[in-house]
Amino acid sequence: MANWFECKVKFEKLSEQDGSRAITSEIYMVDAVNFTNAEERVIKEALLSAQGEINVDSIKHVKVVEIFPHEGETNYWYRCKVNYIIIDEEKGEEKRTSQTWMVQADNFRQATELLYVEINKSNADIEVVQVSQTNILDVLPYVAPETTNNN
């Protein structure tokens, strides 16, 4: 199971329009082993566009169960709160278990449509509670380090 961290980094970046330098803050969601690993990975990612010093402003552990990236020109990540509905046979009541899913999309409508596509793939009874746009620039899934074979 993934272990997600939301990391906010601040660094100097060149403007693509006029070449000027400006301090920017970016938020990444990183699948990492621990806080230290999340910090290492987000710094490595920020180095791709940073000019000068990189400061990691915050790292927080977030409980995200599913990530649904979308191919194409998608620019936004949406945080989706869903409830799994289970019938408690003994009490005869509905029980709801909340989960957070992330969906990448161009806009709110597309995010909602993609969310329902994923829900319809499941046999479970799932209700959508909330869909909200985030400031997350990118989601970085865990990639196992390559092992070298010394034969």
Disulfide bonds with the S-S distance in Angstrom:
none
